[in-house]
């Protein structure tokens, strides 16, 4: 080859390599220069103002549930409804994130009406109701009265555990015999807390037994989970693998997968037993490898729903996933952690964008649009929900506390 040709090839090659390197450096710079501090602080400040507004709309003896934008109507619940702990819990998180004492005071008012649920033995949701509320209050300001309320609540929850089945019963309504839903994994953190405070190992043992039976019975070969497993209350045999809120008995209801991911991450944190970490990672990998996962990583309401513009998303599942992945990333090796953290970052950025994040007093002060409570019952469809807001704010705080 002539000297001139060699020189030309050399110039072309080096300029190609140089341009690739420049692009890579640019994207690396974009990544590292993203202002996470700014995003988190801005989101927390705006959320604090929004929740103060929401507080002005909620009657003293009620908790907010959702808001119907089209008719400007706030729907509220009594404190026996499963979501009653999220509103005070979010106010407390926002107090923690902003230092604004007014938020704490607003939360305290709501704890007064919630207190009586410690005696409620008709629900498995006492972890959501009492630990997300009193638990967070007590975490920030240790309080003997709150501890007593929660310990009584843990006793109430424990009454729903039948040794013959090895699980806490979820629902008393419906035609099931002894239904257990994947969501129930979310109440176990409360039981671990109760064991630590009371020195009574029973709560912890019960949580472990429940988690082990759920791990054995609730998951399919592809690591997705059923929503409801129905048991024979005498023998503990499985009598049905079903759904209540999902697309079909065999589908992967998005929020159910998120509850499982969060629940087994907590199980690992509380026990350090690697089998729970493995389970959490299996659920995370099932979720993140979904072919039907939109680019913004906010899932369709069910992973088996046909995707597309018209298909509803569930922002609540997105928020729960984001918060759970931020914790899971702390327990795994660097490559896995990077994968989970990158996914959680996309979820947080999506939820913070105009598509999901309500502005000012839009949505009555709720934070996130586009959640789905129970589509098949035509209940809470494409609306804001208190638990979507709670796990979104939790994810913001976790990011701020663990990654900034
Ligand atoms: N635990 C009820 C729900 O996720 O809708």
Boltz pocket constraint, residues with backbone or C-beta under 6 A from the ligand:
constraints:
  - pocket:
      binder: B
      contacts: [[A, 82], [A, 183], [A, 245], [A, 255], [A, 373]]
      max_distance: 6.0
